[in-house]
């Protein structure tokens, strides 16, 4: 590991299990990275608590009037905070809003996301439920670069997950999340190594 650690900033809205998986990978030296800032659009999100308990700076963004995106000035402030923290790669970990120009322009080609389906199948919300409803035999998860679309950016890595007869949407989601926790740190490690 001769490169300096890749400096990460994380955006999340929820429980933060992918964030925790990334922290575990860093601690076990399978990912050469450091996390410098966690931001959430949800002040009650568990991801903020987890980050603070680990001593990682974690901040809630001001409330937004939109549901699917941030106000441009809030997103600009978030981009400025991430840049001021020296973040090189922005990691979306359960972040529930679209990324717009302020972040895309500040971090061009430097924002990644994980999505709980095999994109391009089942973009959007509750992708595991979409797959379960469609009765596909296999689904999975996808790490991709973020562009202005919803779950449309170039695919970096995918892992498949079988859909079992006995699955409910919840058991399927849990199995997909287990795959995510392996795939996301591995994909970030590949990005780090390719610097
Ligand atoms: C994951 O299933 C991810 O694919 C999706 O949101 C969920 C986040 O879970 N984008 P967590 O907050 O990382 O536990």
Boltz pocket constraint, residues with backbone or C-beta under 6 A from the ligand:
constraints:
  - pocket:
      binder: B
      contacts: [[A, 12], [A, 13], [A, 14], [A, 15], [A, 16], [A, 17], [A, 18], [A, 19], [A, 93], [A, 94], [A, 95], [A, 114], [A, 115], [A, 116], [A, 177], [A, 180]]
      max_distance: 6.0
